[in-house]
Amino acid sequence: MSKIKDIPKIDRPRERYLQKGADALSKSDLLAILLGSGIKGKNVRLVSENIIRKYGKKFLSITVDELMEIPGIGQTKALQITSAISLVKRFYEENEINETVVKNSQDVLTLTYDLRNMKKEHLVCLYLNARNVLLKKEIISIGIIDKTLLHPREIFYPAIELNAASVILIHNHPSGDSMPSDEDIKFVEKLTQAGEIMGIPVIDFVIISSKGDCSFYEKLERQNKGFDYVAEGVHDTLFDLLKIEKPTYGITTEKIQETYINIPQIKENYFQLQNRRYIGNKYKLIDWIFSILNKECKGKSFADIFAGTGVVAAVASKHFDEIILNDFLHSNYAVYKAFFDKGTWSQEKINGIIKNYNNINGEDLGDNYFSENFGGKYFSTNSAKIIGFIRENIEKNKSKLTEREYNMLISSLLYSVDKIANTVGHYDAYFKKEAVVDNFFMRPIDPIEVKEVSIFREDANELAKKIQTDIVYIDPPYNSRQYSRFYHVLETLTKWDKPKLHGVALKPESENMSDYCRVKAKDRLTELVNAIKAKYLVVSYNNTYDSKSNSSQNKIALEQIKNILNKRGETKIFEKDYRHFNAGNTDFNNHKEYLFVTHVDYE
Ligand SMILES: C[S@@+](CC[C@H](N)C(=O)[O-])C[C@H]1O[C@@H](n2cnc3c(N)ncnc32)[C@H](O)[C@@H]1O
């Protein structure tokens, strides 16, 4: 084995460090320096390489005991290494805590105090993250500023680079008068509109002078409410406060004469596909969507890749020969398998089983997983006992059921559960008052006849790479509300893996968290749209973007969708006024629903 002294001097870690600096060394070289040369008969570099390879990223949590298990490393060396790691971590932690939060215009003035006595005009921008932590302070221009010529790009380009959530602008008036000029006001309006379109709001515009200051934010709204930018959890922006006209996106939308579309047949005492509560479901928009589809798109196959309840695919199955349904939730997959799949089943058998289930009396049952967790909360204790008992029974009898029958029973249970849940329709919370009525009653589902169907439970972006259809309908979530968290009780009931549940809302460990609810949404949609092999792309969108509630704010702006789609082909946009789910948090009632139809250009 080669020894360290056999290595040419310049290749030795210490020598290289001294000549070229730390950046020229690999992780194992740096560790070799820390270990020194005290390992008998062993090349210290080899030992370091082995340690780095063995622990990888876990190296930062390595313990003294683990280090001492390595031949040649004693307590002193182990302590040297772990102390070095702790020292660095400590500095990093302090750095993180040392962040500058900009809560109000007073914080802005502290950060830009130097501008007060400047002889030249300055325009400075503060770039903030979603917690109002300062990411960067940047001088945009110095000297006489012709604000009519200054392009919003100069302010927003760095904001995009920094991934900033909002910006604050500061401008000094060397004259000493802090009153905004007409030019200042027009400039603020232009910028706030641009910020609104870009999804990077302007929070404040502050004028500084030697004799006083003027914060637009304070002047406009906050006189009686305190001066913080975030009040009562709501983040007001200058756009909201100025009450200026909504930006015109340069998009021409079209309206369509709606025709009545047939919804799947109604059979009494059976659940139809649409008989459930589901955020963002398009049931009430079906006539409008299909009036557009029938006019704009031609083809034989239709894919609903964020299918949710599946109502769009259900109507599509009456217009197209082949349909594809996909959603990454387990409960939705079971529902599609029950309603649409081709597998065999017996109505008599299903009805018989459900009839027996309806004869169960909760008071005769002991506690089970479902009642222990959800009884007295999402459901009355008795109902929860019955639901848990039925789910366990379906699982026990799985071998006596066809796959279709199994999914039909689970779906009947999911739909029946939704009817008595002590909630507003999702499972983010339950009403404080326990549901007193024990009226659990199970009804069978009424399946849908389709010609050809394929059902998937995949990430839509992955599926898009594999399928080829004439029309792809895209209806992703657009805000931060994760469907897997909202419908966790249905997920738990479907999977029946009885996970440990956490918090007041009794949620399991997270699974199926959508990138469409995160900052990555725009990149994911771009990737998806570019990957799809279809003649037409049909995208649903609504403008909850304008909402004041943070969780309802859209991750992608209308303009951005248009740009993404336009790259694949000529895009038409249809618009409809629509009242939207808002859980009572928003005061926004000008909801519009949009449908983009892109006729894909073939390369
Ligand atoms: C707006 S809802 C669709 C509503 C549906 N069009 C309807 O009418 O019921 C969005 C759906 O996308 C699903 N989803 C979110 N991210 C996904 C992803 N990355 N892959 C697959 N499904 C996803 C959610 O579970 C949710 O059911």
The ligand as an SDF file (V2000), in Angstrom:
LIG
                    3D

 27 29  0  0  0  0  0  0  0  0999 V2000
  -58.4310   20.3820   -9.9450 C   0  0  0  0  0  0  0  0  0  0  0  0
  -58.4230   18.6930   -9.5020 S   0  0  0  0  0  0  0  0  0  0  0  0
  -59.1670   17.9620  -10.9180 C   0  0  0  0  0  0  0  0  0  0  0  0
  -60.6580   18.0390  -10.8700 C   0  0  0  0  0  0  0  0  0  0  0  0
  -61.3240   17.1960  -11.9530 C   0  0  0  0  0  0  0  0  0  0  0  0
  -61.1910   17.7630  -13.2690 N   0  0  0  0  0  0  0  0  0  0  0  0
  -62.7850   17.0060  -11.6240 C   0  0  0  0  0  0  0  0  0  0  0  0
  -63.6210   17.4690  -12.3950 O   0  0  0  0  0  0  0  0  0  0  0  0
  -63.0990   16.4140  -10.5920 O   0  0  0  0  0  0  0  0  0  0  0  0
  -56.7510   18.2480   -9.6580 C   0  0  0  0  0  0  0  0  0  0  0  0
  -56.4600   16.7710   -9.4350 C   0  0  0  0  0  0  0  0  0  0  0  0
  -55.1050   16.5340   -9.7870 O   0  0  0  0  0  0  0  0  0  0  0  0
  -54.5660   15.5390   -8.9290 C   0  0  0  0  0  0  0  0  0  0  0  0
  -53.1010   15.7420   -8.9810 N   0  0  0  0  0  0  0  0  0  0  0  0
  -52.3710   16.7560   -8.4860 C   0  0  0  0  0  0  0  0  0  0  0  0
  -51.0830   16.6480   -8.8360 N   0  0  0  0  0  0  0  0  0  0  0  0
  -50.9840   15.5290   -9.5850 C   0  0  0  0  0  0  0  0  0  0  0  0
  -49.9110   14.8940  -10.2510 C   0  0  0  0  0  0  0  0  0  0  0  0
  -48.6840   15.4110  -10.2070 N   0  0  0  0  0  0  0  0  0  0  0  0
  -50.1590   13.7750  -10.9380 N   0  0  0  0  0  0  0  0  0  0  0  0
  -51.4080   13.2410  -10.9740 C   0  0  0  0  0  0  0  0  0  0  0  0
  -52.4680   13.8020  -10.3570 N   0  0  0  0  0  0  0  0  0  0  0  0
  -52.2620   14.9380   -9.6760 C   0  0  0  0  0  0  0  0  0  0  0  0
  -55.2210   15.8100   -7.5880 C   0  0  0  0  0  0  0  0  0  0  0  0
  -55.2740   14.6360   -6.8040 O   0  0  0  0  0  0  0  0  0  0  0  0
  -56.6140   16.2920   -8.0080 C   0  0  0  0  0  0  0  0  0  0  0  0
  -57.5400   15.2460   -7.9840 O   0  0  0  0  0  0  0  0  0  0  0  0
  1  2  1  0
  2  3  1  0
  2 10  1  0
  3  4  1  0
  4  5  1  0
  5  6  1  0
  5  7  1  0
  7  8  2  0
  7  9  1  0
 10 11  1  0
 11 12  1  0
 11 26  1  0
 12 13  1  0
 13 14  1  0
 13 24  1  0
 14 15  1  0
 14 23  1  0
 15 16  2  0
 16 17  1  0
 17 18  1  0
 17 23  2  0
 18 19  1  0
 18 20  2  0
 20 21  1  0
 21 22  2  0
 22 23  1  0
 24 25  1  0
 24 26  1  0
 26 27  1  0
M  CHG  2   2   1   9  -1
M  END
$$$$
